[in-house]
Each structure stands twice: as structure tokens, then as C-alpha cells.
Amino acid sequence: KMLLWITIIFTCQLAGEAIVAFFGLPMPGPVAGMVLLLIGLIVKGSVPDDLGAVADTLLKNLSLLFVPAGTGIIVHLALLEADLLPIALTLILSTVAAVVVTGLIAQSLMNWGDRRGATDD
């Protein structure tokens, strides 16, 4: 059964790649594939135990999946060095933006929860 679930995960990834390529969407194919998997799980109503086991195994070995990305960085180091300043600024600004947006959303949710708790009394 584990082989079935890993096949389903990779099939969703492949379908996501195909959808992104076909429609020219500005997002990674694997993200679209995981959205497809999420939709399937929502329709099913639960996460099967075997799928959870496969996902846990993939997460435990996640560092191995970054080896190709690291190799790509080394191979294209000259390109990265040529555009180091824009890349560094983009990384810094996007990180700051993500932290700020996450903080604002968290604060908004906490305030919403406090207001909701006050009205329940």
C-alpha cells in the first residue's frame, strides 16, 4: 500500500507540472500537484494512515531532496555572483514581508479570537 500512496503523490506532482505547463501558471508544478492532493483529501474527508506514513518518511528524508538544488547552485554560481545584489535584496525583502504579513495575520486572528470569546460570555 505504501507504493500505491507514493505513486499517487508523484502522480499528483506530475499532474501539477502538466497543469502549470499547459496553462502557463506562475507557480511551481509540485505546488499545484499538492493542491490537487489536498483537494482529493478534502473530498475523501481524512488522511489515510498509509499516506501519513509515506509523508512522514518523505519529511524525515527531506534534506536529501535539496541535494539537486544545492548542486544547481554550485553549477550556476557564476550567474548568481553576477546578480548577487538583486538576489540578496529580494531574499531579504521577501523574508521581511513574509514575517510582517504572518505577524499581522496572527495578531488579527488573536484579536478576532479575543472578541469572539468576549461575546460568548
ZISULFEN-V854675 format. One record per backbone hydrogen bond with DSSP energy under -0.5 kcal/mol. NH is the residue of the N-H (numbers start at 0). CO is the residue of the C=O. If there is no record, write none. Layout:
nh,co
NH,CO
NH,CO
This chain:
nh,co
4,0
5,1
6,2
7,3
8,4
9,5
10,6
11,7
12,8
13,9
14,10
15,11
16,12
17,13
18,14
19,15
20,16
21,17
22,18
23,19
24,19
26,24
31,27
32,28
33,29
34,30
35,31
36,32
37,33
38,34
39,35
40,36
41,37
42,38
43,39
44,40
45,40
47,45
51,47
52,48
53,49
54,50
55,51
56,52
57,53
58,54
59,55
60,56
61,58
63,60
64,60
64,61
65,62
66,63
69,65
70,66
71,67
72,68
73,69
74,70
75,71
76,73
79,75
80,76
81,77
82,78
83,80
86,82
87,83
88,84
89,85
90,86
91,87
92,88
93,89
94,90
95,91
96,92
97,93
98,94
99,95
100,96
101,97
102,98
103,99
104,100
105,101
106,102
107,103
108,104
109,105
110,106
111,107
112,108
113,109
114,110
115,111
116,112
117,113
118,114
119,115
120,116
